[in-house]
Amino acid sequence: MFSEKELNIDETELREQVTLLPEAQREAYLQCELAARKRPSTYAALNTLFFLGAHHFYLRRWLRGLIGLSLGVTAASLLVSGQLLYGCAILLALAIIEIPQLLNYEHLVHAYNNNSMRQCLIRVKKTLR
C-alpha cells in the first residue's frame, strides 16, 4: 500500500516541478489539477455503499467498479430470491475486500491525486511548448 511519508514526498517533488514551469504553463497546470483533483471525504462517503462500487467509479477505476456493482446486484438478487446464504456470502466477501479501502481512503485518494498531478504536468509540458 502507500505510506503517508512516500505520498507527501511524491507530492512535494511534483509541486517543485510545477514551480519551475513558466507562468502560462503553471496556470494551465493548475486548471488541469483542479479539474482532476478528488476529495477524500467524497470517496469515504461513497465507500460506505461499497456494494455499489461507486467509490471505484469516483477514482475512475472502471473495471473494479463494474465488478463491485455486479457482485452487489448479484447479492441483492440472491437475497430477494430467498437464497440468503449465497447473498450474504457475497456481501461478506465484498465487505472483506472493501473494508481496507475504507480504512485507507485518504492514502488511496492522495495517490490518485498525485498521479493526476503527474498526468497534468506531462500534458501541460507537451501542449504548451
ROTIMAR-555503 format. One record per residue (C-alpha): x, y, z; residue number from 1; chain. Coordinates in steps of 0.1 Angstrom, whole numbers, plus 5000, padded with zeros to 4 digits. Last residue first. Example, Ala and Ser with C-alpha at 12.3 -4.5 7.8 and 13.67 -1.06 7.14 Angstrom:
<sites>
<site><xx>5137</xx><yy>4989</yy><zz>5071</zz><num>2</num><cadena>A</cadena></site>
<site><xx>5123</xx><yy>4955</yy><zz>5078</zz><num>1</num><cadena>A</cadena></site>
</sites>
This chain:
<sites>
<site><xx>5060</xx><yy>5241</yy><zz>4742</zz><num>129</num><cadena>A</cadena></site>
<site><xx>5025</xx><yy>5243</yy><zz>4756</zz><num>128</num><cadena>A</cadena></site>
<site><xx>5009</xx><yy>5210</yy><zz>4748</zz><num>127</num><cadena>A</cadena></site>
<site><xx>5035</xx><yy>5185</yy><zz>4758</zz><num>126</num><cadena>A</cadena></site>
<site><xx>5046</xx><yy>5202</yy><zz>4791</zz><num>125</num><cadena>A</cadena></site>
<site><xx>5010</xx><yy>5207</yy><zz>4801</zz><num>124</num><cadena>A</cadena></site>
<site><xx>5000</xx><yy>5171</yy><zz>4794</zz><num>123</num><cadena>A</cadena></site>
<site><xx>5030</xx><yy>5157</yy><zz>4814</zz><num>122</num><cadena>A</cadena></site>
<site><xx>5023</xx><yy>5180</yy><zz>4843</zz><num>121</num><cadena>A</cadena></site>
<site><xx>4986</xx><yy>5171</yy><zz>4842</zz><num>120</num><cadena>A</cadena></site>
<site><xx>4995</xx><yy>5134</yy><zz>4843</zz><num>119</num><cadena>A</cadena></site>
<site><xx>5018</xx><yy>5138</yy><zz>4873</zz><num>118</num><cadena>A</cadena></site>
<site><xx>4992</xx><yy>5158</yy><zz>4891</zz><num>117</num><cadena>A</cadena></site>
<site><xx>4966</xx><yy>5132</yy><zz>4884</zz><num>116</num><cadena>A</cadena></site>
<site><xx>4990</xx><yy>5105</yy><zz>4897</zz><num>115</num><cadena>A</cadena></site>
<site><xx>4995</xx><yy>5126</yy><zz>4929</zz><num>114</num><cadena>A</cadena></site>
<site><xx>4957</xx><yy>5129</yy><zz>4932</zz><num>113</num><cadena>A</cadena></site>
<site><xx>4952</xx><yy>5092</yy><zz>4929</zz><num>112</num><cadena>A</cadena></site>
<site><xx>4979</xx><yy>5085</yy><zz>4955</zz><num>111</num><cadena>A</cadena></site>
<site><xx>4962</xx><yy>5110</yy><zz>4978</zz><num>110</num><cadena>A</cadena></site>
<site><xx>4928</xx><yy>5094</yy><zz>4972</zz><num>109</num><cadena>A</cadena></site>
<site><xx>4942</xx><yy>5060</yy><zz>4981</zz><num>108</num><cadena>A</cadena></site>
<site><xx>4960</xx><yy>5073</yy><zz>5011</zz><num>107</num><cadena>A</cadena></site>
<site><xx>4930</xx><yy>5091</yy><zz>5025</zz><num>106</num><cadena>A</cadena></site>
<site><xx>4908</xx><yy>5061</yy><zz>5018</zz><num>105</num><cadena>A</cadena></site>
<site><xx>4929</xx><yy>5036</yy><zz>5038</zz><num>104</num><cadena>A</cadena></site>
<site><xx>4903</xx><yy>5024</yy><zz>5062</zz><num>103</num><cadena>A</cadena></site>
<site><xx>4876</xx><yy>5024</yy><zz>5036</zz><num>102</num><cadena>A</cadena></site>
<site><xx>4897</xx><yy>5006</yy><zz>5010</zz><num>101</num><cadena>A</cadena></site>
<site><xx>4907</xx><yy>4981</yy><zz>5038</zz><num>100</num><cadena>A</cadena></site>
<site><xx>4869</xx><yy>4975</yy><zz>5043</zz><num>99</num><cadena>A</cadena></site>
<site><xx>4864</xx><yy>4968</yy><zz>5006</zz><num>98</num><cadena>A</cadena></site>
<site><xx>4877</xx><yy>4932</yy><zz>5002</zz><num>97</num><cadena>A</cadena></site>
<site><xx>4862</xx><yy>4919</yy><zz>5035</zz><num>96</num><cadena>A</cadena></site>
<site><xx>4830</xx><yy>4937</yy><zz>5028</zz><num>95</num><cadena>A</cadena></site>
<site><xx>4827</xx><yy>4923</yy><zz>4993</zz><num>94</num><cadena>A</cadena></site>
<site><xx>4833</xx><yy>4888</yy><zz>5007</zz><num>93</num><cadena>A</cadena></site>
<site><xx>4806</xx><yy>4894</yy><zz>5033</zz><num>92</num><cadena>A</cadena></site>
<site><xx>4782</xx><yy>4906</yy><zz>5006</zz><num>91</num><cadena>A</cadena></site>
<site><xx>4788</xx><yy>4876</yy><zz>4985</zz><num>90</num><cadena>A</cadena></site>
<site><xx>4783</xx><yy>4852</yy><zz>5015</zz><num>89</num><cadena>A</cadena></site>
<site><xx>4752</xx><yy>4870</yy><zz>5025</zz><num>88</num><cadena>A</cadena></site>
<site><xx>4737</xx><yy>4865</yy><zz>4990</zz><num>87</num><cadena>A</cadena></site>
<site><xx>4747</xx><yy>4829</yy><zz>4989</zz><num>86</num><cadena>A</cadena></site>
<site><xx>4733</xx><yy>4821</yy><zz>5024</zz><num>85</num><cadena>A</cadena></site>
<site><xx>4701</xx><yy>4841</yy><zz>5019</zz><num>84</num><cadena>A</cadena></site>
<site><xx>4690</xx><yy>4824</yy><zz>4987</zz><num>83</num><cadena>A</cadena></site>
<site><xx>4654</xx><yy>4837</yy><zz>4991</zz><num>82</num><cadena>A</cadena></site>
<site><xx>4650</xx><yy>4854</yy><zz>4957</zz><num>81</num><cadena>A</cadena></site>
<site><xx>4655</xx><yy>4888</yy><zz>4973</zz><num>80</num><cadena>A</cadena></site>
<site><xx>4688</xx><yy>4878</yy><zz>4989</zz><num>79</num><cadena>A</cadena></site>
<site><xx>4701</xx><yy>4863</yy><zz>4957</zz><num>78</num><cadena>A</cadena></site>
<site><xx>4691</xx><yy>4893</yy><zz>4937</zz><num>77</num><cadena>A</cadena></site>
<site><xx>4708</xx><yy>4916</yy><zz>4962</zz><num>76</num><cadena>A</cadena></site>
<site><xx>4740</xx><yy>4895</yy><zz>4961</zz><num>75</num><cadena>A</cadena></site>
<site><xx>4740</xx><yy>4896</yy><zz>4923</zz><num>74</num><cadena>A</cadena></site>
<site><xx>4735</xx><yy>4934</yy><zz>4923</zz><num>73</num><cadena>A</cadena></site>
<site><xx>4764</xx><yy>4938</yy><zz>4947</zz><num>72</num><cadena>A</cadena></site>
<site><xx>4786</xx><yy>4914</yy><zz>4927</zz><num>71</num><cadena>A</cadena></site>
<site><xx>4779</xx><yy>4933</yy><zz>4895</zz><num>70</num><cadena>A</cadena></site>
<site><xx>4785</xx><yy>4967</yy><zz>4912</zz><num>69</num><cadena>A</cadena></site>
<site><xx>4818</xx><yy>4955</yy><zz>4926</zz><num>68</num><cadena>A</cadena></site>
<site><xx>4829</xx><yy>4941</yy><zz>4893</zz><num>67</num><cadena>A</cadena></site>
<site><xx>4818</xx><yy>4972</yy><zz>4875</zz><num>66</num><cadena>A</cadena></site>
<site><xx>4837</xx><yy>4995</yy><zz>4900</zz><num>65</num><cadena>A</cadena></site>
<site><xx>4868</xx><yy>4974</yy><zz>4897</zz><num>64</num><cadena>A</cadena></site>
<site><xx>4867</xx><yy>4976</yy><zz>4859</zz><num>63</num><cadena>A</cadena></site>
<site><xx>4860</xx><yy>5014</yy><zz>4860</zz><num>62</num><cadena>A</cadena></site>
<site><xx>4887</xx><yy>5025</yy><zz>4884</zz><num>61</num><cadena>A</cadena></site>
<site><xx>4880</xx><yy>5061</yy><zz>4876</zz><num>60</num><cadena>A</cadena></site>
<site><xx>4885</xx><yy>5073</yy><zz>4912</zz><num>59</num><cadena>A</cadena></site>
<site><xx>4848</xx><yy>5081</yy><zz>4916</zz><num>58</num><cadena>A</cadena></site>
<site><xx>4840</xx><yy>5049</yy><zz>4897</zz><num>57</num><cadena>A</cadena></site>
<site><xx>4858</xx><yy>5029</yy><zz>4924</zz><num>56</num><cadena>A</cadena></site>
<site><xx>4839</xx><yy>5047</yy><zz>4952</zz><num>55</num><cadena>A</cadena></site>
<site><xx>4806</xx><yy>5039</yy><zz>4935</zz><num>54</num><cadena>A</cadena></site>
<site><xx>4812</xx><yy>5001</yy><zz>4937</zz><num>53</num><cadena>A</cadena></site>
<site><xx>4775</xx><yy>4995</yy><zz>4946</zz><num>52</num><cadena>A</cadena></site>
<site><xx>4783</xx><yy>4970</yy><zz>4974</zz><num>51</num><cadena>A</cadena></site>
<site><xx>4807</xx><yy>4995</yy><zz>4990</zz><num>50</num><cadena>A</cadena></site>
<site><xx>4780</xx><yy>5020</yy><zz>4999</zz><num>49</num><cadena>A</cadena></site>
<site><xx>4801</xx><yy>5033</yy><zz>5027</zz><num>48</num><cadena>A</cadena></site>
<site><xx>4828</xx><yy>5038</yy><zz>5001</zz><num>47</num><cadena>A</cadena></site>
<site><xx>4808</xx><yy>5066</yy><zz>4985</zz><num>46</num><cadena>A</cadena></site>
<site><xx>4811</xx><yy>5087</yy><zz>5017</zz><num>45</num><cadena>A</cadena></site>
<site><xx>4848</xx><yy>5078</yy><zz>5020</zz><num>44</num><cadena>A</cadena></site>
<site><xx>4855</xx><yy>5089</yy><zz>4984</zz><num>43</num><cadena>A</cadena></site>
<site><xx>4836</xx><yy>5121</yy><zz>4989</zz><num>42</num><cadena>A</cadena></site>
<site><xx>4856</xx><yy>5128</yy><zz>5021</zz><num>41</num><cadena>A</cadena></site>
<site><xx>4889</xx><yy>5121</yy><zz>5003</zz><num>40</num><cadena>A</cadena></site>
<site><xx>4882</xx><yy>5147</yy><zz>4977</zz><num>39</num><cadena>A</cadena></site>
<site><xx>4893</xx><yy>5142</yy><zz>4941</zz><num>38</num><cadena>A</cadena></site>
<site><xx>4915</xx><yy>5165</yy><zz>4920</zz><num>37</num><cadena>A</cadena></site>
<site><xx>4912</xx><yy>5163</yy><zz>4882</zz><num>36</num><cadena>A</cadena></site>
<site><xx>4896</xx><yy>5196</yy><zz>4874</zz><num>35</num><cadena>A</cadena></site>
<site><xx>4918</xx><yy>5215</yy><zz>4899</zz><num>34</num><cadena>A</cadena></site>
<site><xx>4949</xx><yy>5198</yy><zz>4885</zz><num>33</num><cadena>A</cadena></site>
<site><xx>4941</xx><yy>5208</yy><zz>4850</zz><num>32</num><cadena>A</cadena></site>
<site><xx>4934</xx><yy>5244</yy><zz>4859</zz><num>31</num><cadena>A</cadena></site>
<site><xx>4966</xx><yy>5245</yy><zz>4880</zz><num>30</num><cadena>A</cadena></site>
<site><xx>4986</xx><yy>5230</yy><zz>4850</zz><num>29</num><cadena>A</cadena></site>
<site><xx>4973</xx><yy>5256</yy><zz>4826</zz><num>28</num><cadena>A</cadena></site>
<site><xx>4983</xx><yy>5284</yy><zz>4851</zz><num>27</num><cadena>A</cadena></site>
<site><xx>5017</xx><yy>5268</yy><zz>4855</zz><num>26</num><cadena>A</cadena></site>
<site><xx>5022</xx><yy>5265</yy><zz>4817</zz><num>25</num><cadena>A</cadena></site>
<site><xx>5014</xx><yy>5302</yy><zz>4813</zz><num>24</num><cadena>A</cadena></site>
<site><xx>5037</xx><yy>5312</yy><zz>4842</zz><num>23</num><cadena>A</cadena></site>
<site><xx>5067</xx><yy>5292</yy><zz>4830</zz><num>22</num><cadena>A</cadena></site>
<site><xx>5071</xx><yy>5259</yy><zz>4849</zz><num>21</num><cadena>A</cadena></site>
<site><xx>5097</xx><yy>5255</yy><zz>4876</zz><num>20</num><cadena>A</cadena></site>
<site><xx>5071</xx><yy>5259</yy><zz>4904</zz><num>19</num><cadena>A</cadena></site>
<site><xx>5053</xx><yy>5229</yy><zz>4889</zz><num>18</num><cadena>A</cadena></site>
<site><xx>5084</xx><yy>5207</yy><zz>4892</zz><num>17</num><cadena>A</cadena></site>
<site><xx>5086</xx><yy>5216</yy><zz>4929</zz><num>16</num><cadena>A</cadena></site>
<site><xx>5049</xx><yy>5207</yy><zz>4933</zz><num>15</num><cadena>A</cadena></site>
<site><xx>5056</xx><yy>5173</yy><zz>4918</zz><num>14</num><cadena>A</cadena></site>
<site><xx>5085</xx><yy>5167</yy><zz>4942</zz><num>13</num><cadena>A</cadena></site>
<site><xx>5064</xx><yy>5177</yy><zz>4972</zz><num>12</num><cadena>A</cadena></site>
<site><xx>5036</xx><yy>5154</yy><zz>4961</zz><num>11</num><cadena>A</cadena></site>
<site><xx>5060</xx><yy>5124</yy><zz>4959</zz><num>10</num><cadena>A</cadena></site>
<site><xx>5075</xx><yy>5132</yy><zz>4993</zz><num>9</num><cadena>A</cadena></site>
<site><xx>5040</xx><yy>5135</yy><zz>5008</zz><num>8</num><cadena>A</cadena></site>
<site><xx>5029</xx><yy>5102</yy><zz>4992</zz><num>7</num><cadena>A</cadena></site>
<site><xx>5060</xx><yy>5085</yy><zz>5005</zz><num>6</num><cadena>A</cadena></site>
<site><xx>5055</xx><yy>5098</yy><zz>5040</zz><num>5</num><cadena>A</cadena></site>
<site><xx>5018</xx><yy>5088</yy><zz>5040</zz><num>4</num><cadena>A</cadena></site>
<site><xx>5027</xx><yy>5053</yy><zz>5032</zz><num>3</num><cadena>A</cadena></site>
<site><xx>5011</xx><yy>5036</yy><zz>5003</zz><num>2</num><cadena>A</cadena></site>
<site><xx>5000</xx><yy>5000</yy><zz>5000</zz><num>1</num><cadena>A</cadena></site>
</sites>
